[in-house]
Amino acid sequence: MSGFVFFLIPIVMLGVLVILGMGIYSLAKGGTFAKENSNKLMRMRVAAQAVAIVLLMLFVWLSTQANS
């Protein structure tokens, strides 16, 4: 199980990076897209970061349980 979580962590972190990049690009570009989607992108980024943190903590917990 910890191996599966270990491979999910980089995928979720890449998702955070993509969402962050989209948010920065939309703010730099401005216009109607930024007005309509900047708040949504920020919420998506925070949610993806929360998932990444939970997966990291789950991986640490599973790896300590395996060593005990």
mmCIF file as gemmi writes it, N, C-alpha and C atoms, coordinates in Angstrom:
data_model
loop_
_atom_site.group_PDB
_atom_site.id
_atom_site.type_symbol
_atom_site.label_atom_id
_atom_site.label_alt_id
_atom_site.label_comp_id
_atom_site.label_asym_id
_atom_site.label_entity_id
_atom_site.label_seq_id
_atom_site.pdbx_PDB_ins_code
_atom_site.Cartn_x
_atom_site.Cartn_y
_atom_site.Cartn_z
_atom_site.occupancy
_atom_site.B_iso_or_equiv
_atom_site.pdbx_formal_charge
_atom_site.auth_seq_id
_atom_site.auth_asym_id
_atom_site.pdbx_PDB_model_num
ATOM 1 N N . MET Axp A 1 ? 0.82 -1.201 0 1 0 ? 1 A 1
ATOM 2 C CA . MET Axp A 1 ? 0 0 0 1 0 ? 1 A 1
ATOM 3 C C . MET Axp A 1 ? 0.858 1.257 0 1 0 ? 1 A 1
ATOM 4 N N . SER Axp A 2 ? 1.957 1.242 0.766 1 0 ? 2 A 1
ATOM 5 C CA . SER Axp A 2 ? 2.801 2.437 0.803 1 0 ? 2 A 1
ATOM 6 C C . SER Axp A 2 ? 3.478 2.674 -0.544 1 0 ? 2 A 1
ATOM 7 N N . GLY Axp A 3 ? 3.708 1.602 -1.309 1 0 ? 3 A 1
ATOM 8 C CA . GLY Axp A 3 ? 4.281 1.771 -2.641 1 0 ? 3 A 1
ATOM 9 C C . GLY Axp A 3 ? 3.332 2.494 -3.574 1 0 ? 3 A 1
ATOM 10 N N . PHE Axp A 4 ? 2.048 2.172 -3.469 1 0 ? 4 A 1
ATOM 11 C CA . PHE Axp A 4 ? 1.039 2.839 -4.289 1 0 ? 4 A 1
ATOM 12 C C . PHE Axp A 4 ? 0.948 4.317 -3.935 1 0 ? 4 A 1
ATOM 13 N N . VAL Axp A 5 ? 0.943 4.62 -2.642 1 0 ? 5 A 1
ATOM 14 C CA . VAL Axp A 5 ? 0.894 6.012 -2.189 1 0 ? 5 A 1
ATOM 15 C C . VAL Axp A 5 ? 2.157 6.743 -2.626 1 0 ? 5 A 1
ATOM 16 N N . PHE Axp A 6 ? 3.302 6.045 -2.589 1 0 ? 6 A 1
ATOM 17 C CA . PHE Axp A 6 ? 4.575 6.645 -2.984 1 0 ? 6 A 1
ATOM 18 C C . PHE Axp A 6 ? 4.534 7.096 -4.442 1 0 ? 6 A 1
ATOM 19 N N . PHE Axp A 7 ? 3.846 6.338 -5.308 1 0 ? 7 A 1
ATOM 20 C CA . PHE Axp A 7 ? 3.758 6.729 -6.712 1 0 ? 7 A 1
ATOM 21 C C . PHE Axp A 7 ? 2.67 7.768 -6.965 1 0 ? 7 A 1
ATOM 22 N N . LEU Axp A 8 ? 1.705 7.891 -6.06 1 0 ? 8 A 1
ATOM 23 C CA . LEU Axp A 8 ? 0.678 8.92 -6.21 1 0 ? 8 A 1
ATOM 24 C C . LEU Axp A 8 ? 1.188 10.313 -5.839 1 0 ? 8 A 1
ATOM 25 N N . ILE Axp A 9 ? 2.133 10.377 -4.918 1 0 ? 9 A 1
ATOM 26 C CA . ILE Axp A 9 ? 2.619 11.671 -4.426 1 0 ? 9 A 1
ATOM 27 C C . ILE Axp A 9 ? 3.182 12.541 -5.555 1 0 ? 9 A 1
ATOM 28 N N . PRO Axp A 10 ? 4.085 12.041 -6.404 1 0 ? 10 A 1
ATOM 29 C CA . PRO Axp A 10 ? 4.589 12.919 -7.485 1 0 ? 10 A 1
ATOM 30 C C . PRO Axp A 10 ? 3.503 13.332 -8.477 1 0 ? 10 A 1
ATOM 31 N N . ILE Axp A 11 ? 2.523 12.476 -8.693 1 0 ? 11 A 1
ATOM 32 C CA . ILE Axp A 11 ? 1.445 12.82 -9.622 1 0 ? 11 A 1
ATOM 33 C C . ILE Axp A 11 ? 0.624 13.982 -9.065 1 0 ? 11 A 1
ATOM 34 N N . VAL Axp A 12 ? 0.3 13.918 -7.787 1 0 ? 12 A 1
ATOM 35 C CA . VAL Axp A 12 ? -0.471 14.999 -7.17 1 0 ? 12 A 1
ATOM 36 C C . VAL Axp A 12 ? 0.364 16.269 -7.101 1 0 ? 12 A 1
ATOM 37 N N . MET Axp A 13 ? 1.65 16.145 -6.815 1 0 ? 13 A 1
ATOM 38 C CA . MET Axp A 13 ? 2.506 17.334 -6.764 1 0 ? 13 A 1
ATOM 39 C C . MET Axp A 13 ? 2.64 17.966 -8.149 1 0 ? 13 A 1
ATOM 40 N N . LEU Axp A 14 ? 2.678 17.156 -9.176 1 0 ? 14 A 1
ATOM 41 C CA . LEU Axp A 14 ? 2.704 17.692 -10.537 1 0 ? 14 A 1
ATOM 42 C C . LEU Axp A 14 ? 1.396 18.42 -10.843 1 0 ? 14 A 1
ATOM 43 N N . GLY Axp A 15 ? 0.285 17.869 -10.359 1 0 ? 15 A 1
ATOM 44 C CA . GLY Axp A 15 ? -1 18.545 -10.524 1 0 ? 15 A 1
ATOM 45 C C . GLY Axp A 15 ? -1.01 19.903 -9.85 1 0 ? 15 A 1
ATOM 46 N N . VAL Axp A 16 ? -0.435 19.984 -8.647 1 0 ? 16 A 1
ATOM 47 C CA . VAL Axp A 16 ? -0.333 21.27 -7.944 1 0 ? 16 A 1
ATOM 48 C C . VAL Axp A 16 ? 0.487 22.249 -8.777 1 0 ? 16 A 1
ATOM 49 N N . LEU Axp A 17 ? 1.579 21.774 -9.342 1 0 ? 17 A 1
ATOM 50 C CA . LEU Axp A 17 ? 2.432 22.637 -10.152 1 0 ? 17 A 1
ATOM 51 C C . LEU Axp A 17 ? 1.705 23.138 -11.392 1 0 ? 17 A 1
ATOM 52 N N . VAL Axp A 18 ? 0.941 22.268 -12.034 1 0 ? 18 A 1
ATOM 53 C CA . VAL Axp A 18 ? 0.194 22.672 -13.236 1 0 ? 18 A 1
ATOM 54 C C . VAL Axp A 18 ? -0.872 23.703 -12.883 1 0 ? 18 A 1
ATOM 55 N N . ILE Axp A 19 ? -1.609 23.459 -11.802 1 0 ? 19 A 1
ATOM 56 C CA . ILE Axp A 19 ? -2.652 24.407 -11.396 1 0 ? 19 A 1
ATOM 57 C C . ILE Axp A 19 ? -2.033 25.742 -11.006 1 0 ? 19 A 1
ATOM 58 N N . LEU Axp A 20 ? -0.905 25.704 -10.29 1 0 ? 20 A 1
ATOM 59 C CA . LEU Axp A 20 ? -0.217 26.938 -9.924 1 0 ? 20 A 1
ATOM 60 C C . LEU Axp A 20 ? 0.239 27.691 -11.166 1 0 ? 20 A 1
ATOM 61 N N . GLY Axp A 21 ? 0.789 26.984 -12.133 1 0 ? 21 A 1
ATOM 62 C CA . GLY Axp A 21 ? 1.219 27.617 -13.383 1 0 ? 21 A 1
ATOM 63 C C . GLY Axp A 21 ? 0.067 28.25 -14.135 1 0 ? 21 A 1
ATOM 64 N N . MET Axp A 22 ? -1.064 27.548 -14.16 1 0 ? 22 A 1
ATOM 65 C CA . MET Axp A 22 ? -2.234 28.113 -14.826 1 0 ? 22 A 1
ATOM 66 C C . MET Axp A 22 ? -2.714 29.374 -14.116 1 0 ? 22 A 1
ATOM 67 N N . GLY Axp A 23 ? -2.673 29.363 -12.789 1 0 ? 23 A 1
ATOM 68 C CA . GLY Axp A 23 ? -3.094 30.535 -12.031 1 0 ? 23 A 1
ATOM 69 C C . GLY Axp A 23 ? -2.182 31.73 -12.26 1 0 ? 23 A 1
ATOM 70 N N . ILE Axp A 24 ? -0.884 31.484 -12.252 1 0 ? 24 A 1
ATOM 71 C CA . ILE Axp A 24 ? 0.075 32.57 -12.485 1 0 ? 24 A 1
ATOM 72 C C . ILE Axp A 24 ? -0.081 33.119 -13.902 1 0 ? 24 A 1
ATOM 73 N N . TYR Axp A 25 ? -0.262 32.21 -14.864 1 0 ? 25 A 1
ATOM 74 C CA . TYR Axp A 25 ? -0.439 32.647 -16.247 1 0 ? 25 A 1
ATOM 75 C C . TYR Axp A 25 ? -1.708 33.482 -16.407 1 0 ? 25 A 1
ATOM 76 N N . SER Axp A 26 ? -2.791 33.038 -15.771 1 0 ? 26 A 1
ATOM 77 C CA . SER Axp A 26 ? -4.048 33.787 -15.915 1 0 ? 26 A 1
ATOM 78 C C . SER Axp A 26 ? -3.954 35.159 -15.264 1 0 ? 26 A 1
ATOM 79 N N . LEU Axp A 27 ? -3.265 35.248 -14.133 1 0 ? 27 A 1
ATOM 80 C CA . LEU Axp A 27 ? -3.105 36.554 -13.494 1 0 ? 27 A 1
ATOM 81 C C . LEU Axp A 27 ? -2.199 37.469 -14.315 1 0 ? 27 A 1
ATOM 82 N N . ALA Axp A 28 ? -1.164 36.908 -14.938 1 0 ? 28 A 1
ATOM 83 C CA . ALA Axp A 28 ? -0.276 37.72 -15.759 1 0 ? 28 A 1
ATOM 84 C C . ALA Axp A 28 ? -0.978 38.197 -17.022 1 0 ? 28 A 1
ATOM 85 N N . LYS Axp A 29 ? -1.818 37.33 -17.591 1 0 ? 29 A 1
ATOM 86 C CA . LYS Axp A 29 ? -2.522 37.684 -18.813 1 0 ? 29 A 1
ATOM 87 C C . LYS Axp A 29 ? -3.653 38.667 -18.538 1 0 ? 29 A 1
ATOM 88 N N . GLY Axp A 30 ? -4.349 38.457 -17.423 1 0 ? 30 A 1
ATOM 89 C CA . GLY Axp A 30 ? -5.463 39.336 -17.085 1 0 ? 30 A 1
ATOM 90 C C . GLY Axp A 30 ? -6.673 39.061 -17.95 1 0 ? 30 A 1
ATOM 91 N N . GLY Axp A 31 ? -7.55 39.998 -18.005 1 0 ? 31 A 1
ATOM 92 C CA . GLY Axp A 31 ? -8.73 39.869 -18.85 1 0 ? 31 A 1
ATOM 93 C C . GLY Axp A 31 ? -9.86 39.111 -18.183 1 0 ? 31 A 1
ATOM 94 N N . THR Axp A 32 ? -10.791 38.684 -19.007 1 0 ? 32 A 1
ATOM 95 C CA . THR Axp A 32 ? -11.989 38.03 -18.477 1 0 ? 32 A 1
ATOM 96 C C . THR Axp A 32 ? -11.688 36.643 -17.915 1 0 ? 32 A 1
ATOM 97 N N . PHE Axp A 33 ? -10.735 35.927 -18.495 1 0 ? 33 A 1
ATOM 98 C CA . PHE Axp A 33 ? -10.409 34.6 -17.968 1 0 ? 33 A 1
ATOM 99 C C . PHE Axp A 33 ? -9.91 34.701 -16.537 1 0 ? 33 A 1
ATOM 100 N N . ALA Axp A 34 ? -9.053 35.653 -16.263 1 0 ? 34 A 1
ATOM 101 C CA . ALA Axp A 34 ? -8.523 35.826 -14.905 1 0 ? 34 A 1
ATOM 102 C C . ALA Axp A 34 ? -9.629 36.229 -13.949 1 0 ? 34 A 1
ATOM 103 N N . LYS Axp A 35 ? -10.52 37.089 -14.388 1 0 ? 35 A 1
ATOM 104 C CA . LYS Axp A 35 ? -11.612 37.526 -13.517 1 0 ? 35 A 1
ATOM 105 C C . LYS Axp A 35 ? -12.547 36.372 -13.18 1 0 ? 35 A 1
ATOM 106 N N . GLU Axp A 36 ? -12.783 35.502 -14.152 1 0 ? 36 A 1
ATOM 107 C CA . GLU Axp A 36 ? -13.741 34.416 -13.955 1 0 ? 36 A 1
ATOM 108 C C . GLU Axp A 36 ? -13.132 33.197 -13.256 1 0 ? 36 A 1
ATOM 109 N N . ASN Axp A 37 ? -11.837 32.98 -13.413 1 0 ? 37 A 1
ATOM 110 C CA . ASN Axp A 37 ? -11.267 31.707 -12.98 1 0 ? 37 A 1
ATOM 111 C C . ASN Axp A 37 ? -10.162 31.787 -11.937 1 0 ? 37 A 1
ATOM 112 N N . SER Axp A 38 ? -9.692 32.964 -11.564 1 0 ? 38 A 1
ATOM 113 C CA . SER Axp A 38 ? -8.564 33.032 -10.637 1 0 ? 38 A 1
ATOM 114 C C . SER Axp A 38 ? -8.923 32.468 -9.268 1 0 ? 38 A 1
ATOM 115 N N . ASN Axp A 39 ? -10.124 32.755 -8.776 1 0 ? 39 A 1
ATOM 116 C CA . ASN Axp A 39 ? -10.544 32.24 -7.48 1 0 ? 39 A 1
ATOM 117 C C . ASN Axp A 39 ? -10.728 30.725 -7.535 1 0 ? 39 A 1
ATOM 118 N N . LYS Axp A 40 ? -11.278 30.228 -8.63 1 0 ? 40 A 1
ATOM 119 C CA . LYS Axp A 40 ? -11.468 28.789 -8.791 1 0 ? 40 A 1
ATOM 120 C C . LYS Axp A 40 ? -10.115 28.065 -8.853 1 0 ? 40 A 1
ATOM 121 N N . LEU Axp A 41 ? -9.163 28.647 -9.561 1 0 ? 41 A 1
ATOM 122 C CA . LEU Axp A 41 ? -7.834 28.036 -9.645 1 0 ? 41 A 1
ATOM 123 C C . LEU Axp A 41 ? -7.139 28.029 -8.29 1 0 ? 41 A 1
ATOM 124 N N . MET Axp A 42 ? -7.327 29.087 -7.505 1 0 ? 42 A 1
ATOM 125 C CA . MET Axp A 42 ? -6.725 29.132 -6.179 1 0 ? 42 A 1
ATOM 126 C C . MET Axp A 42 ? -7.327 28.043 -5.288 1 0 ? 42 A 1
ATOM 127 N N . ARG Axp A 43 ? -8.621 27.866 -5.358 1 0 ? 43 A 1
ATOM 128 C CA . ARG Axp A 43 ? -9.276 26.819 -4.565 1 0 ? 43 A 1
ATOM 129 C C . ARG Axp A 43 ? -8.813 25.435 -4.994 1 0 ? 43 A 1
ATOM 130 N N . MET Axp A 44 ? -8.679 25.233 -6.299 1 0 ? 44 A 1
ATOM 131 C CA . MET Axp A 44 ? -8.199 23.947 -6.796 1 0 ? 44 A 1
ATOM 132 C C . MET Axp A 44 ? -6.778 23.673 -6.325 1 0 ? 44 A 1
ATOM 133 N N . ARG Axp A 45 ? -5.942 24.704 -6.325 1 0 ? 45 A 1
ATOM 134 C CA . ARG Axp A 45 ? -4.557 24.54 -5.878 1 0 ? 45 A 1
ATOM 135 C C . ARG Axp A 45 ? -4.492 24.188 -4.404 1 0 ? 45 A 1
ATOM 136 N N . VAL Axp A 46 ? -5.28 24.874 -3.595 1 0 ? 46 A 1
ATOM 137 C CA . VAL Axp A 46 ? -5.294 24.589 -2.156 1 0 ? 46 A 1
ATOM 138 C C . VAL Axp A 46 ? -5.789 23.168 -1.905 1 0 ? 46 A 1
ATOM 139 N N . ALA Axp A 47 ? -6.82 22.747 -2.637 1 0 ? 47 A 1
ATOM 140 C CA . ALA Axp A 47 ? -7.329 21.381 -2.478 1 0 ? 47 A 1
ATOM 141 C C . ALA Axp A 47 ? -6.283 20.356 -2.899 1 0 ? 47 A 1
ATOM 142 N N . ALA Axp A 48 ? -5.591 20.611 -4.003 1 0 ? 48 A 1
ATOM 143 C CA . ALA Axp A 48 ? -4.558 19.68 -4.459 1 0 ? 48 A 1
ATOM 144 C C . ALA Axp A 48 ? -3.394 19.634 -3.467 1 0 ? 48 A 1
ATOM 145 N N . GLN Axp A 49 ? -3.041 20.764 -2.88 1 0 ? 49 A 1
ATOM 146 C CA . GLN Axp A 49 ? -1.993 20.774 -1.869 1 0 ? 49 A 1
ATOM 147 C C . GLN Axp A 49 ? -2.421 19.994 -0.634 1 0 ? 49 A 1
ATOM 148 N N . ALA Axp A 50 ? -3.687 20.1 -0.259 1 0 ? 50 A 1
ATOM 149 C CA . ALA Axp A 50 ? -4.189 19.341 0.894 1 0 ? 50 A 1
ATOM 150 C C . ALA Axp A 50 ? -4.116 17.848 0.621 1 0 ? 50 A 1
ATOM 151 N N . VAL Axp A 51 ? -4.477 17.437 -0.594 1 0 ? 51 A 1
ATOM 152 C CA . VAL Axp A 51 ? -4.388 16.023 -0.957 1 0 ? 51 A 1
ATOM 153 C C . VAL Axp A 51 ? -2.934 15.561 -0.914 1 0 ? 51 A 1
ATOM 154 N N . ALA Axp A 52 ? -2.02 16.386 -1.414 1 0 ? 52 A 1
ATOM 155 C CA . ALA Axp A 52 ? -0.604 16.022 -1.396 1 0 ? 52 A 1
ATOM 156 C C . ALA Axp A 52 ? -0.094 15.869 0.041 1 0 ? 52 A 1
ATOM 157 N N . ILE Axp A 53 ? -0.493 16.757 0.923 1 0 ? 53 A 1
ATOM 158 C CA . ILE Axp A 53 ? -0.058 16.665 2.325 1 0 ? 53 A 1
ATOM 159 C C . ILE Axp A 53 ? -0.623 15.416 2.985 1 0 ? 53 A 1
ATOM 160 N N . VAL Axp A 54 ? -1.889 15.121 2.715 1 0 ? 54 A 1
ATOM 161 C CA . VAL Axp A 54 ? -2.498 13.917 3.282 1 0 ? 54 A 1
ATOM 162 C C . VAL Axp A 54 ? -1.79 12.666 2.775 1 0 ? 54 A 1
ATOM 163 N N . LEU Axp A 55 ? -1.47 12.639 1.487 1 0 ? 55 A 1
ATOM 164 C CA . LEU Axp A 55 ? -0.756 11.483 0.937 1 0 ? 55 A 1
ATOM 165 C C . LEU Axp A 55 ? 0.641 11.349 1.541 1 0 ? 55 A 1
ATOM 166 N N . LEU Axp A 56 ? 1.33 12.471 1.734 1 0 ? 56 A 1
ATOM 167 C CA . LEU Axp A 56 ? 2.649 12.419 2.362 1 0 ? 56 A 1
ATOM 168 C C . LEU Axp A 56 ? 2.564 11.882 3.786 1 0 ? 56 A 1
ATOM 169 N N . MET Axp A 57 ? 1.581 12.364 4.529 1 0 ? 57 A 1
ATOM 170 C CA . MET Axp A 57 ? 1.426 11.89 5.904 1 0 ? 57 A 1
ATOM 171 C C . MET Axp A 57 ? 1.013 10.423 5.936 1 0 ? 57 A 1
ATOM 172 N N . LEU Axp A 58 ? 0.159 10.011 5.003 1 0 ? 58 A 1
ATOM 173 C CA . LEU Axp A 58 ? -0.234 8.606 4.923 1 0 ? 58 A 1
ATOM 174 C C . LEU Axp A 58 ? 0.958 7.724 4.59 1 0 ? 58 A 1
ATOM 175 N N . PHE Axp A 59 ? 1.81 8.184 3.679 1 0 ? 59 A 1
ATOM 176 C CA . PHE Axp A 59 ? 3.003 7.419 3.331 1 0 ? 59 A 1
ATOM 177 C C . PHE Axp A 59 ? 3.935 7.269 4.531 1 0 ? 59 A 1
ATOM 178 N N . VAL Axp A 60 ? 4.146 8.354 5.263 1 0 ? 60 A 1
ATOM 179 C CA . VAL Axp A 60 ? 5.011 8.293 6.447 1 0 ? 60 A 1
ATOM 180 C C . VAL Axp A 60 ? 4.426 7.338 7.477 1 0 ? 60 A 1
ATOM 181 N N . TRP Axp A 61 ? 3.114 7.427 7.695 1 0 ? 61 A 1
ATOM 182 C CA . TRP Axp A 61 ? 2.468 6.553 8.674 1 0 ? 61 A 1
ATOM 183 C C . TRP Axp A 61 ? 2.562 5.094 8.249 1 0 ? 61 A 1
ATOM 184 N N . LEU Axp A 62 ? 2.303 4.806 6.96 1 0 ? 62 A 1
ATOM 185 C CA . LEU Axp A 62 ? 2.376 3.436 6.485 1 0 ? 62 A 1
ATOM 186 C C . LEU Axp A 62 ? 3.797 2.883 6.56 1 0 ? 62 A 1
ATOM 187 N N . SER Axp A 63 ? 4.775 3.727 6.27 1 0 ? 63 A 1
ATOM 188 C CA . SER Axp A 63 ? 6.164 3.252 6.316 1 0 ? 63 A 1
ATOM 189 C C . SER Axp A 63 ? 6.62 3.017 7.743 1 0 ? 63 A 1
ATOM 190 N N . THR Axp A 64 ? 6.143 3.794 8.706 1 0 ? 64 A 1
ATOM 191 C CA . THR Axp A 64 ? 6.508 3.527 10.101 1 0 ? 64 A 1
ATOM 192 C C . THR Axp A 64 ? 5.791 2.293 10.636 1 0 ? 64 A 1
ATOM 193 N N . GLN Axp A 65 ? 4.579 2.021 10.149 1 0 ? 65 A 1
ATOM 194 C CA . GLN Axp A 65 ? 3.858 0.828 10.557 1 0 ? 65 A 1
ATOM 195 C C . GLN Axp A 65 ? 4.52 -0.433 10.016 1 0 ? 65 A 1
ATOM 196 N N . ALA Axp A 66 ? 5.082 -0.344 8.816 1 0 ? 66 A 1
ATOM 197 C CA . ALA Axp A 66 ? 5.755 -1.494 8.214 1 0 ? 66 A 1
ATOM 198 C C . ALA Axp A 66 ? 7.057 -1.812 8.94 1 0 ? 66 A 1
ATOM 199 N N . ASN Axp A 67 ? 7.728 -0.791 9.469 1 0 ? 67 A 1
ATOM 200 C CA . ASN Axp A 67 ? 9.001 -1.007 10.152 1 0 ? 67 A 1
ATOM 201 C C . ASN Axp A 67 ? 8.813 -1.478 11.586 1 0 ? 67 A 1
ATOM 202 N N . SER Axp A 68 ? 7.644 -1.319 12.154 1 0 ? 68 A 1
ATOM 203 C CA . SER Axp A 68 ? 7.405 -1.709 13.543 1 0 ? 68 A 1
ATOM 204 C C . SER Axp A 68 ? 7.173 -3.189 13.687 1 0 ? 68 A 1
